[in-house]
Amino acid sequence: MLEIKIKLTTESCCLIGNQTESFSVGGVDQSTTIDENGRPIIHGSAFKGALRNIVRELEKKEGNMEETKKYVKRLIEKILENYKSEDIVKTEKIKKMILNLEKKLGSNELKAEYIFGIEGVNGLPRIFCSDFRVIESKDKKIDDYFLIDTKTCIEEVNGNIISNPRTYKVIKPGVEFEGIIRFYNPFCITNEDEIKKIEVHIEKELKDALRMFNEGIYGIGNSKSRGYGQIRVAFDNDQKEGKCDDKV
């Protein structure tokens, strides 16, 4: 099993999860998601979605994610081989899945992003992402992770321009998180040397995609167009040892 351990640091204020809070006088309109201890948390689904978007953009340019595409092609071929077996009962759902995969395979629609999963195909070896939890700091109290930020939303109502200030509870810049991306061994390959070779290629291409967060173009969470969601990622050898508040 391939694991990529990541340290994530917020570079800007981050509004992640769009969690609403009970109304109170002077309260906020939207709040970033928090864990069971009241600290900010970046859910794996949010991070995975942002990474998938980067992979989708990268593979549009020739020469990117090529090894991952090759693996996806082989994986689909193996899935089709298994489901076309006489031992498999061809239900309507399975027939639909086979037609879908044959179409992808025959029309050059193979995409590196399928490593995150293919709609309608269960049990596919794919990427899993843990939640990112705050790295423990004895010097920080709960409130030290957050800022209250105000943005003005300009709206047109009946021909009139109205200024609508909105208040957000966001993660401060400089907050550090830890999380893990996992890729489970391909079920269609049993040779350990071949599995390792595949994992090496996929790890390299995934890390190249993850480093795109550091370019400042891609972000995570809500309101990215307003400068929210800018992060920096680092990997194993780049990280200082730190203890996570909770097990990942």
NORQUI-V767044 format. One record per helix or strand of 2 or more residues. SS is the DSSP state (A for helix, B for strand). FROM is the first residue (numbers start at 1). TO is the last residue. If there is no record, write none. Layout:
# NORQUI-V767044
SS;FROM;TO
SS;FROM;TO
This chain:
# NORQUI-V767044
B;2;10
B;14;15
B;30;31
B;40;42
A;44;58
A;66;83
A;92;106
A;112;116
B;127;129
B;132;135
A;142;145
B;146;157
B;160;171
B;176;183
A;192;215
A;224;226
B;231;234
A;236;238
